[in-house]
């Protein structure tokens, strides 16, 4: 998402060496782009169509952070409830991505795991997690 702007992530330790410093460094690079209105509003062709850099970051990174937040909360036994507004937003993003790029293709590439079936009347969070290959139970 930074390449169309002629940017790259700053040098930092790898995630394996120091995950917190790697995350903070990448976050600072992304925030610097979002803090610059000209950069944030730059348009580019993305896999899902023409978007501003700001929109692309929001659709990809923000959606990933919601799901990976659940992963981390579940892994360490913390409250793993996702805000209902975020569930709705991420659901819409993923359905759009699946429609444009193809669900089977994305699953084959490892972008998300095989769908975990949940009951049709399951809570929205469980349906979203199942769609993305996570077992909510």
C-alpha positions in Angstrom: 0.0 0.0 0.0 3.0 2.3 0.4 4.7 1.4 -2.9 2.3 3.5 -5.1 3.6 6.4 -3.1 7.2 5.5 -3.7 7.6 4.5 0.0 8.6 1.4 1.9 8.5 0.4 5.5 11.4 1.9 7.5 14.2 -0.4 8.5 13.2 -2.2 11.7 13.7 -5.5 13.5 11.9 -8.4 12.0 8.7 -9.7 13.6 10.6 -12.7 14.7 13.3 -10.6 16.4 11.1 -8.0 18.1 7.4 -8.1 17.2 6.5 -5.0 19.2 9.2 -2.8 17.7 8.4 -4.2 14.2 4.7 -3.4 14.7 5.4 0.1 16.1 7.7 0.9 13.2 5.2 -0.2 10.5 2.4 1.6 12.3 4.4 4.9 12.3 5.1 4.5 8.6 1.4 4.0 7.9 0.3 6.8 10.2 2.7 9.2 8.5 1.0 8.6 5.2 -2.5 9.0 6.8 -1.4 12.2 8.5 -0.5 13.7 5.1 -3.8 14.6 3.3 -2.1 14.7 -0.1 -0.6 11.2 0.3 -3.8 9.8 2.0 -6.0 11.0 -0.9 -3.7 9.7 -3.6 -5.6 7.2 -5.8 -4.3 3.9 -7.0 -5.6 0.8 -8.7 -5.9 -1.9 -6.1 -7.0 -5.6 -6.4 -10.6 -4.4 -5.6 -10.6 -1.4 -7.8 -9.5 2.2 -7.7 -9.2 3.5 -4.1 -7.4 6.3 -2.3 -4.5 5.1 -0.2 -6.5 6.0 2.9 -9.4 3.7 1.8 -7.1 0.9 0.8 -5.3 1.0 4.2 -8.7 1.1 6.0 -10.1 -1.8 4.1 -7.0 -4.0 4.5 -5.2 -3.1 7.7 -8.1 -2.0 9.8 -10.0 -5.2 8.9 -7.0 -7.3 9.6 -6.5 -5.7 13.0 -10.0 -6.5 14.1 -9.6 -10.2 13.2 -6.1 -10.6 14.5 -7.2 -8.8 17.7 -9.7 -11.6 18.2 -6.9 -14.2 17.5 -4.7 -12.6 20.2 -7.5 -12.3 22.7 -8.5 -15.9 22.2 -4.9 -17.1 22.4 -4.3 -15.4 25.8 -7.7 -16.0 27.3 -8.9 -12.4 27.2 -12.3 -10.9 26.3 -12.6 -11.8 22.6 -15.8 -9.9 21.8 -15.7 -7.8 18.7 -17.6 -4.5 18.6 -20.8 -5.1 16.5 -20.0 -2.1 14.3 -16.6 -3.6 13.5 -18.2 -6.9 12.7 -20.5 -5.3 10.2 -17.7 -3.3 8.6 -15.3 -6.2 8.3 -18.2 -8.4 7.0 -18.8 -6.0 4.2 -15.1 -5.6 3.4 -14.6 -9.4 3.1 -17.7 -10.0 1.0 -16.5 -7.3 -1.4 -13.0 -8.8 -1.5 -14.4 -12.3 -2.1 -16.7 -11.0 -4.9 -13.9 -9.2 -6.7 -10.9 -11.5 -6.2 -12.7 -14.8 -5.7 -13.2 -16.7 -2.5 -11.6 -19.9 -3.7 -8.6 -18.1 -5.0 -8.0 -16.3 -1.7 -8.4 -19.4 0.3 -6.0 -21.3 -2.0 -3.5 -18.5 -1.5 -3.7 -18.8 2.3 -5.2 -15.3 2.7 -7.8 -17.0 5.0 -8.5 -20.6 5.9 -11.2 -22.9 4.8 -14.6 -21.7 6.0 -15.7 -23.1 9.4 -19.4 -23.9 9.2 -21.5 -22.3 12.0 -25.3 -22.5 12.5 -27.2 -20.0 10.3 -28.6 -18.4 13.4 -25.2 -18.1 15.1 -24.2 -14.6 16.3 -22.7 -12.3 13.6 -19.3 -12.5 15.2 -19.3 -16.3 14.9 -20.5 -16.2 11.3 -17.7 -13.7 10.4 -15.0 -15.8 12.2 -16.3 -18.9 10.5 -16.2 -17.2 7.1 -12.6 -16.3 7.6 -11.5 -19.8 8.7 -11.6 -19.4 12.4 -13.5 -21.7 14.8 -15.4 -19.4 17.1 -16.1 -22.2 19.6 
